[in-house]
Each structure stands twice: as structure tokens, then as C-alpha cells.
């Protein structure tokens, strides 16, 4: 009997990929905290996870022409960029609020670590099953 990793791991793989992509977006926001007119970006993690794990939320894109953009060509990975609305407007048009971005980055890091721990325990369970323990 073959092992199906997708059914064994569930949505954990998708969640890890999304967490990594979100970390990239948040770090880009932090790197551009002093860039005039830079707009802070984020993503709706729950909606993206539903879409990646089989939900038909917004990823129901079909291409019927060779010039149409496929799912892989949107934002490099198919994730929708949302723009953060600042609590206080900046004079230079930058919407990055450093304290908000730090908090979101740290929260995402903790959730990434939790996801990694869960994924690791799934692999340990699979290896125990293979050894017959």
C-alpha cells in the first residue's frame, strides 16, 4: 500500500508555504519603512489556505487562451496581495507602520514554528508507521 503524503499531512504543507510567503511580504514591508509612497502589503491567510487546500474561494481561474495568465504567474505564487490601511497617515505616502509590521511578523513567526512542529510530528508518525512501531 502506497503512502499518500497529501492525505497524511493534510493542510500543513500548504500552511507552511503560506506562512513563508507571508513572512516574505512582511519583511518587505519592514525593509521599505522609509521608502516614500510604499504601500504595506499583507495577505488573508485563512482565505488563501482555503483556496490552496481545495476550496473554490477565488482560485477558480481558467485559462482558455495562450496569452491568459495562469495561477502560477500571479504574484509569483498565486497569492493575492492586500494593502494595509494605516492607522495614521504619513506625509510621504508610505503606509508601513513599523510597530504593526513587527507585531504581525512576530505573530507569523510563532505560527510558522507551530506549523513546523505539527508537520514534524506528522513525519515522525509516518516514520513510526513505516517501522511498524
N, C-alpha and C positions, 0 to 999 in steps of 0.2 A: 504494500500500500504506500503510495507516494505522499509526501508531506506537502500540504498546500500552505505556503508561508502567509499568503494573504488572509486565509481563514484563521491561521494560528496567531497572527499578530494583530488582526483587527485593524483599527484606525490608527494604531500607534505610529506606524511608519509615516502615514500622511500627516499626523500631528507634528512629528519631529521635523519633517520637511517644511511645514508651515511656520513652526517656531523659528527655524533657521532663517527663513526668508524674512520674517518679521524682525528678527534681530538685525538683519542687514538694513532694512528700511529705517529702523530706529537709530542705528549707528550713523546712517547717512544724515538723518536729521540732526544728530548731535554734532557731526562734523561740519555742518553748514549753519551753525547757530549764529554766526556773524556775517553770513552771505546776504547781501541786500536782495529783496524780493524772492527769497527762497520760501517755498511753501512746504510746511511739515506734512509728511505723508504717513499713513498707517494702513491697516487692513482690518476687516471684520473677520476675526479668527473663526468664530462659530459658523458663519455663513460659508467661508472658504473650506472649512473642514467638512461641512455637509456636502458641498459640491464635489470635493475630491473623493469622498467616501461613498459616492453613488447617488447622492441627492441631485435632483434636477433643478437646482435653485437658479443658477444663471449660467451654467456651463453647457447649456444645450445649444452650442454653436455648431452649425453645419456649414461646410464649405461645398459649394457646387460649381465653383469656377476656380481656375488656376491662380487668379490674382487675389482671391479671398485670403484673409489672414486666418491661419489655423490657431488652435488653442495654445500651442507652444510659442507662438510669436507675440503674444500679448504680455508685455512686461517681462519678457524673458522666461516666465514660468507659468503664465496664465492667471496670475493673481491680480485682482482689481485693486488699484490704488485709491485710497480715500484720503481726502485732505482734512487735516485737523483745523478746527476753528479755535483761534487763540482766545484766552480769557481777557487779555489786554492787548490792544493793537500796538504794533511797533511803528515807529516813524518811517523806517526804511522798507516797510512792506514784508519783512520777514515774519513768518508765523510760528517759528520754533520758540517754544518756551522751555528753557533748559531744565528746570525743575520737573516739569511734566514729562519730558523725554527721558530723564534719568529714572523717574519712578516707573514709567512704562517699560524701559529697558530692563530694570532690575526685576520687575514682575515677570516679564517674558523669560528672563534667565532662570528664575526659580521654577517656572512652569516647564521650561526645557529640561531642567535637571530632574524634575518629577517624571516627565515623559521618558527620559533616558533610563531612569531607574525601573519604570514599568516595562519598557522594551527589553532591558537587560534580564529582568525576571522571566519574561516570556521566553527568551532564548535559553535561559537556564532550565526552564521547564521542558523545552523541546529536547535539550541535550540529555536530560534525565530520562525522558521517554525513549530516546534512541538507545540509551544504555540499558534500558529495562529496569530502572530503579523505581 
